[in-house]
């Protein structure tokens, strides 16, 4: 082999490794977004169950503090709607996008789904407190 052939081979190997690394980064970033999404979905499910329970407690006049229960139900609805909106706009098809564009998109999505997860956590905690107070 000539030096020129070795140089071309070395550049090819480096380029191939770089492509593999970028695909791994993209896959890892997507997996992080999906992991947070899955956590948020479990909280969303709990929030909706709590909402139904609080609705029943209000209807049966067991909960008399309608200001607190209304605020909690509003927080649950907003968090649930935010999660639905996020899921509808999320797009895992990156056809024609550069690695940089994909990573920027996934980082933005991670931030947004983290916010949804936090809102759902707060709504679940708030609703759990109301349920605990009235289920004594």
C-alpha positions in Angstrom: 0.0 0.0 0.0 1.1 3.5 -0.8 1.1 6.4 1.7 -1.7 8.0 -0.4 -3.8 4.8 -0.1 -3.2 4.6 3.7 -4.2 8.3 4.0 -7.4 7.8 2.1 -8.2 4.7 4.2 -7.5 6.5 7.4 -9.8 9.4 6.4 -12.5 7.0 5.5 -12.3 5.2 8.8 -12.4 8.5 10.7 -15.4 9.7 8.7 -17.2 6.4 9.2 -16.6 6.6 13.0 -17.8 10.2 13.1 -21.1 9.2 11.4 -21.6 6.3 13.8 -20.9 8.7 16.8 -23.5 11.2 15.5 -26.1 8.6 15.0 -25.4 7.3 18.5 -25.8 10.8 19.9 -29.0 11.3 18.1 -30.4 7.9 19.3 -29.3 8.7 22.9 -30.9 12.1 22.8 -34.2 10.6 21.4 -34.1 7.9 24.1 -33.8 10.6 26.8 -36.8 12.4 25.4 -38.8 9.2 25.3 -37.8 8.3 28.8 -39.1 11.6 30.2 -42.2 11.2 28.1 -42.9 7.8 29.6 -42.5 9.2 33.1 -44.8 12.1 32.3 -47.4 9.8 30.8 -47.6 7.8 34.0 -48.1 11.0 35.9 -50.7 12.1 33.4 -52.6 8.9 34.0 -52.5 9.5 37.8 -53.5 13.1 37.4 -56.6 12.1 35.3 -57.6 9.5 37.9 -57.2 12.1 40.7 -59.3 14.5 38.6 -62.1 12.0 38.4 -61.9 11.4 42.1 -62.0 15.1 43.0 -64.9 15.6 40.6 -66.8 12.9 42.5 -65.9 14.3 45.9 -67.1 17.8 44.8 -70.3 16.3 43.2 -71.0 14.4 46.4 -70.4 17.6 48.4 -67.6 15.9 50.4 -65.2 18.6 49.2 -66.5 22.0 50.3 -63.5 24.1 49.4 -64.4 24.7 45.8 -61.7 27.4 45.3 -58.9 25.0 46.1 -60.5 22.1 44.2 -61.2 24.3 41.1 -57.6 25.5 41.1 -56.3 22.0 41.3 -58.7 20.7 38.6 -57.6 23.6 36.4 -53.9 22.7 37.0 -54.6 19.1 36.0 -56.5 20.1 32.9 -53.7 22.5 31.8 -51.0 19.9 32.4 -52.9 17.2 30.6 -53.6 19.5 27.6 -50.0 20.6 27.5 -48.9 17.0 27.4 -51.3 16.3 24.6 -50.2 19.3 22.6 -46.6 18.3 23.0 -47.2 14.8 21.8 -49.1 16.0 18.8 -46.3 18.3 17.7 -43.4 15.9 18.4 -41.9 14.5 15.2 -39.2 11.8 15.2 -38.8 11.9 11.4 -35.5 13.7 10.8 -35.3 13.0 7.1 -33.2 15.7 5.4 -32.0 17.2 8.6 -28.3 17.7 9.6 -26.9 16.2 12.8 -26.8 19.7 14.3 -30.5 20.4 13.4 -31.5 17.0 14.9 -29.7 17.6 18.1 -31.1 21.1 18.5 -34.6 19.8 17.9 -34.2 17.0 20.4 -32.7 19.3 23.0 -35.6 21.6 22.6 -38.1 18.7 22.9 -36.3 17.4 26.0 -36.7 20.8 27.6 -40.4 21.0 26.7 -41.2 17.5 27.9 -39.3 18.1 31.1 -41.6 21.2 31.6 -44.7 19.0 31.0 -43.3 16.4 33.4 -42.8 19.0 36.1 -46.3 20.5 35.6 -47.8 17.0 35.9 -45.8 16.3 39.0 -47.1 19.5 40.6 -50.7 18.7 39.6 -50.5 15.1 40.9 -49.0 16.4 44.2 -51.6 19.1 44.6 -54.4 16.7 43.8 -53.0 14.0 46.1 -53.0 16.5 48.9 -56.7 17.4 48.4 -57.7 13.7 48.2 -55.7 12.9 51.4 -57.4 15.8 53.2 -60.9 14.5 52.3 -60.4 10.8 52.5 -59.6 10.8 56.2 
